[in-house]
Amino acid sequence: MLRNWNSMGCMHIRTRVQQILRQDESSEKHHQQRSDHLSVLPNYHRPKDRARLPAPYVAQWALFTLHGTDRLLLRQIRSHMPVLRYVSLFLLGLLTVCSFAEWTPYNLGTSGNRSITTFNGAIYVATYNVGIQKSTTNGASWVPANTGLPVSGTQIKVQSIGHSDNALLCGTESGIYRSTDNGASWTLANSTLTASATIYANKFYSFLGATFAVFSGTVGQSSGGVFRTFDNGDSWLQGFNGLSSNMTVYNIDQVGTDLYASTSTALMKSTDLGQSWTQAGTTNYAVYAVQGNGSRIVALTTFGARYTLNGGDTWTNSTNYPVANPTAGSELIAYDSKYYAITKSGSTGCYRSLDGGATWEAFNTGLSAQNTFAQEEFHASGNTLYIACALDIYSTPGTTTDIGASETDVLPAPYPTLFSDRFTVDLSTCPTGSTLVLIDATGREALRLANLPATPVRVERSQLVAGRYHCMLIDPTTGAMRRFGSVIAQ
């Protein structure tokens, strides 16, 4: 595997060099010259003797003092100067391929890979007709994780894999299944949602304490569209108020405190965690993928790749994006200050933008020819970006620290988590002016406290009814909303 290049590369180079040199030893003249040269070397051990060493042998004497196989190899190279040029070109080509490989394969050995996620240190891949495959060795080995998933004949018709804060979720043609033991077993968590060969959970997203399931098919009650859960799938809430019945939702992304959804008829925006949606700016046309960062939103639309700096009121067309009219199945991800796109256009494969979607370049080195044609989904985790392809999965390194993993490390925890009259949040390490928001079990905003001091803050129960509330904190400088725990009002 290329992932083992650092430990194995030098061995491969040395082996190949020795093979090349041995092939060139057919000349008895070269062999005799090398023997003659070496025969004089042992007589020149002392400094004063080395001073008398003839010039042609000086370099070989230095090589003679080296150790074992390395010494022999270097003497052979010195004696084969005509071959050295060929060897250098070979090594340069080999090192170039290794240095500039953009994607590293995992050699999964299956076809029909649809979706990928990471959870609790393991990689999970959903492979249609095969089921869920799990690796706890960074892809060095894989085991099936299918106990409890529905079987049709000998096939397990999985379409997607994702997770909430503390459970894995799998979309199948028989409904959504949940695992609370890292894939060791699965149970149905579909509630009243529709499940069939055409209507199923196609993607999972987690934003601000809510987990979203984006379904295939057009929007409709308990059919296609968007559904949300705050309890790991025990119950699912409709999340498509404002979306028209002829819409197909493709993906969702969080930008600041807002959510954006790409659909078959418009780019839609939600300011209340998916409870309701309105059209974003002037985008009354098909948007197949959307990602944002700060004030910038990048989208793959029926008019090509575009970006906006004002929430969609005006758009600028990207340069060098290879597909003039993207189609359904196109994908975007914002990762490591870059944007990556699955073009869904034959051998065009994957493209990358280093300047916020303004210009694009191909990013396919390392992918097999077949997998350049058949790319399905991105997934980012920590400092690794994954891509699921039909015949394998691949990864590329980055420098980003996963946001979801870092939030709980830096944000305060509310206490006590079970309260009657009040609870406290210590904001001493947070900037002055933060805003605290409580979201109830239905996804509605129940309480908002703005412009808070950088001190411990008491939150009075006031009119809060009994139940669980997700605690969100809005940064006053960036506007980013992050979850930092839950509390339960008795």
JONOR-V554710 format. One record per backbone hydrogen bond with DSSP energy under -1.0 kcal/mol. CO is the residue of the C=O (numbers start at 0). NH is the residue of the N-H. Records with the same first field share a line. If there is no record, write none. Layout:
# JONOR-V554710
CO = NH, NH
This chain:
# JONOR-V554710
0 = 3
1 = 4
3 = 7
4 = 8
7 = 11
8 = 12
9 = 13
10 = 14
11 = 15
12 = 16
13 = 17
14 = 18
15 = 19
16 = 20
17 = 21
18 = 22
21 = 24
26 = 30
27 = 31
28 = 32
29 = 33
30 = 34
31 = 35
32 = 36
33 = 37
34 = 38
40 = 43
45 = 49
46 = 50
48 = 51
49 = 52
53 = 56
54 = 57
56 = 60
57 = 61
58 = 62
59 = 63
60 = 64
62 = 65
66 = 70
67 = 71
68 = 72
69 = 73
70 = 74
71 = 75
72 = 76
73 = 77
74 = 78
79 = 83
82 = 86
83 = 87
84 = 88
85 = 89
86 = 90
87 = 91
88 = 92
89 = 93
90 = 94
91 = 95
92 = 96
93 = 97
94 = 98
95 = 99
103 = 394
111 = 127
114 = 125
116 = 123
118 = 121
121 = 118
122 = 134
123 = 116
124 = 132
125 = 113, 114
126 = 129, 130
130 = 126
131 = 144
132 = 124
133 = 142
134 = 122
136 = 139
142 = 133
145 = 148
146 = 185
151 = 154
154 = 151
155 = 128, 157
156 = 172
159 = 170
161 = 168
166 = 163
167 = 178
168 = 161
169 = 176
170 = 158, 159
171 = 174
174 = 171
175 = 188
176 = 169
177 = 186
178 = 167
180 = 183
186 = 177
189 = 192
198 = 195
199 = 215
202 = 213
204 = 211
206 = 209
209 = 206
210 = 228
211 = 204
212 = 226
213 = 201, 202
219 = 222
223 = 219
224 = 214
225 = 238
226 = 212
227 = 236
228 = 210
230 = 233
236 = 227
239 = 242
240 = 276
243 = 246
246 = 218
247 = 263
250 = 261
252 = 259
254 = 257
257 = 254
258 = 269
259 = 252
260 = 267
261 = 249
262 = 286
265 = 262
266 = 279
267 = 260
268 = 277
269 = 258
271 = 274
277 = 268
279 = 282
281 = 283
282 = 266
285 = 301
288 = 299
290 = 297
292 = 295
295 = 292
296 = 307
297 = 290
298 = 305
299 = 287, 288
300 = 303
303 = 300
304 = 317
305 = 298
306 = 315
307 = 296
311 = 281
315 = 306
318 = 359
326 = 329
330 = 341
332 = 339
334 = 337
337 = 334
338 = 352
339 = 332
340 = 350
341 = 330
344 = 347
345 = 348
348 = 342
349 = 362
350 = 340
351 = 360
352 = 338
357 = 318
360 = 351
363 = 366
364 = 102
367 = 371
369 = 373
373 = 389
376 = 387
378 = 385
380 = 383
382 = 397
383 = 380
384 = 395
385 = 378
386 = 393
387 = 375, 376
389 = 111, 112
391 = 388
392 = 105
393 = 386
394 = 103
395 = 384
401 = 405
402 = 406
405 = 409
406 = 410
414 = 423
416 = 487
418 = 489
420 = 460
422 = 458
423 = 414
424 = 456
426 = 429
433 = 451
434 = 473
435 = 448
436 = 471
437 = 445, 446
438 = 469
439 = 442
443 = 439
446 = 437
448 = 435
451 = 432
452 = 454
454 = 426
456 = 424
458 = 422
460 = 463
466 = 488
468 = 486
469 = 438
470 = 483
471 = 436
472 = 481
473 = 434
474 = 478
479 = 474
481 = 472
484 = 470
486 = 468
487 = 418
488 = 466
